[in-house]
Amino acid sequence: MTTQKYKTGKIRERNSENILAAAEQEFVLHGFKGTSMQAIADRAGVPKANIHYYFKNKANLYRTLLESILGMWNEVLADMSPESDPAFILERFIRTKVALAFNKPNSSKIFAMEIIQGAPYLKDYISVDMRQWVKEKASVIHSWIEQGKMRPIDPQHLIFMIWSTTQHYADFEIQVLEVANKRQYDDDDIAQVSDFLVDMILTGCGLTPAAPRQG
């Protein structure tokens, strides 16, 4: 019985991930209003009834996708604590966010679209869960400052800066590529952007970045 429940759970997880991946593609192309459940089902290769079974309706599917994106971004700071090395934690956060912006740009674009429209489906999450998350992380940064581990800065604005500078390369991908006269990003771009942001942000915090990772 336990084995069967495990198999059923894994199947459900795979199906949900497949539907969320298809939904991400449709939402980034057509927005929430322009996306239909049938289009998501077609892209996922499943009956539309399956999507209703797992997610009830389009709004719930969209909200679940947005929350999963935020979870993916934030999990890298799960082990952040007053005892942590701020240079290590912040550098890891920046490099992870840059890698996600380059490798999963649609996630950032969908989130940006939601925010630009006034966060109609995410406002409650932002005002409760995200606000609490930022408060907790800012408290840890403040403790680093009190311990003399880094120079006095505004913890909340530091978090905002890391969000905005890393996600810029996804949200404004076309602008960046056109100005840089490139057709698409490559691995060197990820390394160069990561090294630049790590150096600028950590230096501004009075921290010493690790050696650049450019090839």
LUMLOMI-651484 format. One record per residue (C-alpha): z, y, x; residue in three letters. Coordinates in steps of 0.25 Angstrom, whole numbers. Layout:
<vopa Z="Z" Y="Y" X="X" res="Ala"/>
...
//
This chain:
<vopa Z="0" Y="0" X="0" res="Met"/>
<vopa Z="4" Y="10" X="11" res="Thr"/>
<vopa Z="-9" Y="7" X="19" res="Thr"/>
<vopa Z="-17" Y="9" X="6" res="Gln"/>
<vopa Z="-10" Y="22" X="3" res="Lys"/>
<vopa Z="-13" Y="26" X="18" res="Tyr"/>
<vopa Z="-28" Y="23" X="16" res="Lys"/>
<vopa Z="-29" Y="31" X="3" res="Thr"/>
<vopa Z="-22" Y="43" X="9" res="Gly"/>
<vopa Z="-32" Y="43" X="21" res="Lys"/>
<vopa Z="-44" Y="42" X="12" res="Ile"/>
<vopa Z="-38" Y="53" X="3" res="Arg"/>
<vopa Z="-36" Y="61" X="16" res="Glu"/>
<vopa Z="-50" Y="59" X="21" res="Arg"/>
<vopa Z="-56" Y="62" X="8" res="Asn"/>
<vopa Z="-48" Y="75" X="7" res="Ser"/>
<vopa Z="-52" Y="79" X="21" res="Glu"/>
<vopa Z="-67" Y="76" X="17" res="Asn"/>
<vopa Z="-66" Y="85" X="5" res="Ile"/>
<vopa Z="-59" Y="96" X="12" res="Leu"/>
<vopa Z="-70" Y="96" X="23" res="Ala"/>
<vopa Z="-81" Y="97" X="13" res="Ala"/>
<vopa Z="-74" Y="108" X="5" res="Ala"/>
<vopa Z="-72" Y="116" X="18" res="Glu"/>
<vopa Z="-87" Y="116" X="20" res="Gln"/>
<vopa Z="-90" Y="120" X="6" res="Glu"/>
<vopa Z="-80" Y="131" X="5" res="Phe"/>
<vopa Z="-84" Y="137" X="18" res="Val"/>
<vopa Z="-99" Y="138" X="13" res="Leu"/>
<vopa Z="-97" Y="142" X="-1" res="His"/>
<vopa Z="-82" Y="147" X="-2" res="Gly"/>
<vopa Z="-73" Y="142" X="-13" res="Phe"/>
<vopa Z="-80" Y="147" X="-25" res="Lys"/>
<vopa Z="-94" Y="142" X="-20" res="Gly"/>
<vopa Z="-89" Y="128" X="-17" res="Thr"/>
<vopa Z="-89" Y="117" X="-27" res="Ser"/>
<vopa Z="-81" Y="104" X="-28" res="Met"/>
<vopa Z="-95" Y="97" X="-29" res="Gln"/>
<vopa Z="-100" Y="103" X="-16" res="Ala"/>
<vopa Z="-87" Y="99" X="-9" res="Ile"/>
<vopa Z="-88" Y="85" X="-15" res="Ala"/>
<vopa Z="-103" Y="84" X="-10" res="Asp"/>
<vopa Z="-100" Y="89" X="4" res="Arg"/>
<vopa Z="-88" Y="79" X="5" res="Ala"/>
<vopa Z="-96" Y="68" X="-1" res="Gly"/>
<vopa Z="-86" Y="65" X="-12" res="Val"/>
<vopa Z="-86" Y="65" X="-27" res="Pro"/>
<vopa Z="-81" Y="79" X="-33" res="Lys"/>
<vopa Z="-70" Y="71" X="-40" res="Ala"/>
<vopa Z="-64" Y="67" X="-27" res="Asn"/>
<vopa Z="-62" Y="82" X="-23" res="Ile"/>
<vopa Z="-55" Y="84" X="-36" res="His"/>
<vopa Z="-46" Y="72" X="-34" res="Tyr"/>
<vopa Z="-42" Y="77" X="-20" res="Tyr"/>
<vopa Z="-41" Y="92" X="-22" res="Phe"/>
<vopa Z="-41" Y="94" X="-37" res="Lys"/>
<vopa Z="-50" Y="107" X="-37" res="Asn"/>
<vopa Z="-58" Y="116" X="-28" res="Lys"/>
<vopa Z="-47" Y="126" X="-26" res="Ala"/>
<vopa Z="-37" Y="115" X="-22" res="Asn"/>
<vopa Z="-47" Y="110" X="-12" res="Leu"/>
<vopa Z="-50" Y="123" X="-6" res="Tyr"/>
<vopa Z="-35" Y="126" X="-5" res="Arg"/>
<vopa Z="-32" Y="113" X="2" res="Thr"/>
<vopa Z="-43" Y="116" X="12" res="Leu"/>
<vopa Z="-38" Y="129" X="15" res="Leu"/>
<vopa Z="-24" Y="124" X="17" res="Glu"/>
<vopa Z="-29" Y="113" X="26" res="Ser"/>
<vopa Z="-36" Y="123" X="34" res="Ile"/>
<vopa Z="-23" Y="131" X="36" res="Leu"/>
<vopa Z="-16" Y="118" X="40" res="Gly"/>
<vopa Z="-26" Y="114" X="50" res="Met"/>
<vopa Z="-25" Y="128" X="57" res="Trp"/>
<vopa Z="-9" Y="129" X="56" res="Asn"/>
<vopa Z="-6" Y="115" X="60" res="Glu"/>
<vopa Z="-7" Y="118" X="75" res="Val"/>
<vopa Z="5" Y="127" X="74" res="Leu"/>
<vopa Z="14" Y="116" X="67" res="Ala"/>
<vopa Z="22" Y="113" X="80" res="Asp"/>
<vopa Z="24" Y="128" X="83" res="Met"/>
<vopa Z="39" Y="131" X="86" res="Ser"/>
<vopa Z="48" Y="141" X="93" res="Pro"/>
<vopa Z="49" Y="131" X="105" res="Glu"/>
<vopa Z="33" Y="131" X="106" res="Ser"/>
<vopa Z="26" Y="138" X="117" res="Asp"/>
<vopa Z="19" Y="149" X="110" res="Pro"/>
<vopa Z="7" Y="149" X="120" res="Ala"/>
<vopa Z="4" Y="135" X="117" res="Phe"/>
<vopa Z="6" Y="136" X="102" res="Ile"/>
<vopa Z="-3" Y="148" X="100" res="Leu"/>
<vopa Z="-14" Y="144" X="110" res="Glu"/>
<vopa Z="-15" Y="130" X="103" res="Arg"/>
<vopa Z="-15" Y="137" X="89" res="Phe"/>
<vopa Z="-26" Y="147" X="94" res="Ile"/>
<vopa Z="-35" Y="136" X="100" res="Arg"/>
<vopa Z="-33" Y="127" X="88" res="Thr"/>
<vopa Z="-37" Y="138" X="78" res="Lys"/>
<vopa Z="-49" Y="142" X="87" res="Val"/>
<vopa Z="-54" Y="127" X="87" res="Ala"/>
<vopa Z="-52" Y="126" X="72" res="Leu"/>
<vopa Z="-60" Y="139" X="70" res="Ala"/>
<vopa Z="-72" Y="134" X="78" res="Phe"/>
<vopa Z="-71" Y="120" X="73" res="Asn"/>
<vopa Z="-67" Y="121" X="59" res="Lys"/>
<vopa Z="-73" Y="135" X="55" res="Pro"/>
<vopa Z="-74" Y="132" X="41" res="Asn"/>
<vopa Z="-59" Y="131" X="39" res="Ser"/>
<vopa Z="-57" Y="145" X="44" res="Ser"/>
<vopa Z="-69" Y="151" X="36" res="Lys"/>
<vopa Z="-63" Y="145" X="23" res="Ile"/>
<vopa Z="-50" Y="150" X="25" res="Phe"/>
<vopa Z="-55" Y="164" X="29" res="Ala"/>
<vopa Z="-63" Y="164" X="16" res="Met"/>
<vopa Z="-51" Y="161" X="8" res="Glu"/>
<vopa Z="-43" Y="172" X="15" res="Ile"/>
<vopa Z="-54" Y="182" X="13" res="Ile"/>
<vopa Z="-55" Y="180" X="-2" res="Gln"/>
<vopa Z="-40" Y="182" X="-3" res="Gly"/>
<vopa Z="-35" Y="168" X="-1" res="Ala"/>
<vopa Z="-36" Y="164" X="-16" res="Pro"/>
<vopa Z="-33" Y="150" X="-14" res="Tyr"/>
<vopa Z="-24" Y="151" X="-2" res="Leu"/>
<vopa Z="-15" Y="163" X="-5" res="Lys"/>
<vopa Z="-3" Y="155" X="-9" res="Asp"/>
<vopa Z="-4" Y="146" X="4" res="Tyr"/>
<vopa Z="-5" Y="158" X="13" res="Ile"/>
<vopa Z="6" Y="166" X="6" res="Ser"/>
<vopa Z="16" Y="153" X="7" res="Val"/>
<vopa Z="11" Y="143" X="17" res="Asp"/>
<vopa Z="4" Y="151" X="27" res="Met"/>
<vopa Z="14" Y="162" X="27" res="Arg"/>
<vopa Z="25" Y="153" X="30" res="Gln"/>
<vopa Z="17" Y="146" X="41" res="Trp"/>
<vopa Z="14" Y="160" X="48" res="Val"/>
<vopa Z="29" Y="163" X="46" res="Lys"/>
<vopa Z="33" Y="151" X="53" res="Glu"/>
<vopa Z="23" Y="152" X="64" res="Lys"/>
<vopa Z="26" Y="167" X="66" res="Ala"/>
<vopa Z="41" Y="163" X="67" res="Ser"/>
<vopa Z="38" Y="154" X="79" res="Val"/>
<vopa Z="30" Y="164" X="86" res="Ile"/>
<vopa Z="41" Y="174" X="84" res="His"/>
<vopa Z="51" Y="164" X="90" res="Ser"/>
<vopa Z="42" Y="163" X="102" res="Trp"/>
<vopa Z="42" Y="178" X="103" res="Ile"/>
<vopa Z="58" Y="178" X="102" res="Glu"/>
<vopa Z="58" Y="168" X="113" res="Gln"/>
<vopa Z="50" Y="176" X="122" res="Gly"/>
<vopa Z="38" Y="166" X="122" res="Lys"/>
<vopa Z="28" Y="177" X="118" res="Met"/>
<vopa Z="27" Y="192" X="117" res="Arg"/>
<vopa Z="31" Y="198" X="103" res="Pro"/>
<vopa Z="19" Y="198" X="94" res="Ile"/>
<vopa Z="18" Y="197" X="79" res="Asp"/>
<vopa Z="18" Y="182" X="76" res="Pro"/>
<vopa Z="11" Y="183" X="62" res="Gln"/>
<vopa Z="-1" Y="192" X="68" res="His"/>
<vopa Z="-2" Y="182" X="80" res="Leu"/>
<vopa Z="-5" Y="171" X="69" res="Ile"/>
<vopa Z="-14" Y="180" X="62" res="Phe"/>
<vopa Z="-22" Y="183" X="75" res="Met"/>
<vopa Z="-23" Y="168" X="79" res="Ile"/>
<vopa Z="-28" Y="165" X="65" res="Trp"/>
<vopa Z="-39" Y="176" X="65" res="Ser"/>
<vopa Z="-44" Y="175" X="79" res="Thr"/>
<vopa Z="-46" Y="160" X="78" res="Thr"/>
<vopa Z="-52" Y="160" X="65" res="Gln"/>
<vopa Z="-62" Y="171" X="68" res="His"/>
<vopa Z="-71" Y="161" X="75" res="Tyr"/>
<vopa Z="-73" Y="153" X="62" res="Ala"/>
<vopa Z="-72" Y="164" X="51" res="Asp"/>
<vopa Z="-82" Y="173" X="59" res="Phe"/>
<vopa Z="-90" Y="162" X="66" res="Glu"/>
<vopa Z="-104" Y="168" X="63" res="Ile"/>
<vopa Z="-100" Y="182" X="68" res="Gln"/>
<vopa Z="-94" Y="176" X="81" res="Val"/>
<vopa Z="-106" Y="167" X="83" res="Leu"/>
<vopa Z="-116" Y="178" X="81" res="Glu"/>
<vopa Z="-109" Y="188" X="90" res="Val"/>
<vopa Z="-108" Y="177" X="101" res="Ala"/>
<vopa Z="-122" Y="173" X="99" res="Asn"/>
<vopa Z="-119" Y="159" X="97" res="Lys"/>
<vopa Z="-123" Y="149" X="86" res="Arg"/>
<vopa Z="-110" Y="141" X="86" res="Gln"/>
<vopa Z="-97" Y="140" X="92" res="Tyr"/>
<vopa Z="-95" Y="130" X="104" res="Asp"/>
<vopa Z="-83" Y="124" X="111" res="Asp"/>
<vopa Z="-83" Y="135" X="121" res="Asp"/>
<vopa Z="-81" Y="145" X="110" res="Asp"/>
<vopa Z="-69" Y="138" X="105" res="Ile"/>
<vopa Z="-63" Y="138" X="120" res="Ala"/>
<vopa Z="-66" Y="153" X="122" res="Gln"/>
<vopa Z="-61" Y="158" X="109" res="Val"/>
<vopa Z="-48" Y="149" X="111" res="Ser"/>
<vopa Z="-46" Y="154" X="125" res="Asp"/>
<vopa Z="-48" Y="169" X="121" res="Phe"/>
<vopa Z="-39" Y="169" X="109" res="Leu"/>
<vopa Z="-28" Y="161" X="116" res="Val"/>
<vopa Z="-28" Y="171" X="128" res="Asp"/>
<vopa Z="-29" Y="183" X="119" res="Met"/>
<vopa Z="-18" Y="179" X="109" res="Ile"/>
<vopa Z="-8" Y="172" X="118" res="Leu"/>
<vopa Z="-9" Y="183" X="128" res="Thr"/>
<vopa Z="-6" Y="193" X="117" res="Gly"/>
<vopa Z="6" Y="185" X="114" res="Cys"/>
<vopa Z="11" Y="185" X="129" res="Gly"/>
<vopa Z="7" Y="171" X="131" res="Leu"/>
<vopa Z="-1" Y="164" X="142" res="Thr"/>
<vopa Z="-13" Y="156" X="137" res="Pro"/>
<vopa Z="-16" Y="142" X="143" res="Ala"/>
<vopa Z="-28" Y="142" X="152" res="Ala"/>
<vopa Z="-42" Y="144" X="144" res="Pro"/>
<vopa Z="-48" Y="131" X="139" res="Arg"/>
<vopa Z="-63" Y="136" X="140" res="Gln"/>
<vopa Z="-72" Y="126" X="147" res="Gly"/>
//
